Amino acid sequence: MGTRPRRSQAERDEITVEIGYALFSACFLGGIVFATIAGPAFVWHLPPSVERSLVATGTVVGGVLAVMRVVHVLWRFDSQRR
């Protein structure tokens, strides 16, 4: 187990800001994707099975893309730091 040098306050702040950015942009992306896919279910009167499938699909796709966004942003940040 190697010893790592301690991070400075500026480095810790930089990491905190990057995590916040990753989470904020992921929530924004997930919300936009969910609204795009599930929006018609809330605007128009569709059959119940179609409404359920649109909401479920929007939830899954929005959630997956949000997680992918967090991973992508933090991975890119880590590779730029090295």
N, C-alpha and C positions, 0 to 999 in steps of 0.2 A: 504494500500500500504506500504509494508515493505521497509526499507532502506537497500540497498545492500552495502557491503563494496566496496570501490573503488579498481579497479584492478591495480596491479603494471605494470610497463612498461614491465617487463619480461612476464607477463601473456598476455598482449596485443600483444606482439611480437609473442608469442606462438600461439595465436589464428590466427593472420595474416598468419603465416607460414602454419598452418593447412588448412586454407581456400585456400591458394595458391596451396598447394599440392592437395586438393580435386578437384579444378578446372583443374589443369594440368592433373591429372590422368584421370579425366572424359573426357577431350578433347582427350587425347590419346586413351582411350578405345573407345569412340564414333567414332573416325577416323578409328581405326583398324576394328571395326565392319562394318562401312559403306564401307570401301574398300573391305572387305571380301565378303559382300553381293552384292554390286553394281559393283565390279571390273570386272566381266565377261561382263557386259554391255559396258564397255569402251575398253575391249580387243578384243572381238569377235564381228562380225557382226551378231546381233540377230534381230529378228522381232521388230519393234518399240514398240509394246505393251509389249513385254517381257522386253525390255530395260527400259521402263517407270516404269514397276512394280518393277524391281530390284532396280532402283534408289529410288523409293518411299519407298519400304520396307527397304532398307538400311538406308535411312534418318530417318524413324520412329523408327526403332529398335536401331540405333546408338544414337539418341536423348534420347530415353527412358532410355537406359542403362547409358548414361552419367548423366542424372538427378538422377537415382538410385545410381550411384557411389558417387555423391556429398552428397546425403542424408546419405548414409551408412558411409562414412568417417567422416562426421561431427557428426553424431549420436554416432559413436564409440568414437570419441574424447570427446564428452560431457559426456558419461558414464564413461570414464576413469578418467576424472577430478573430478568426484564426489566421 
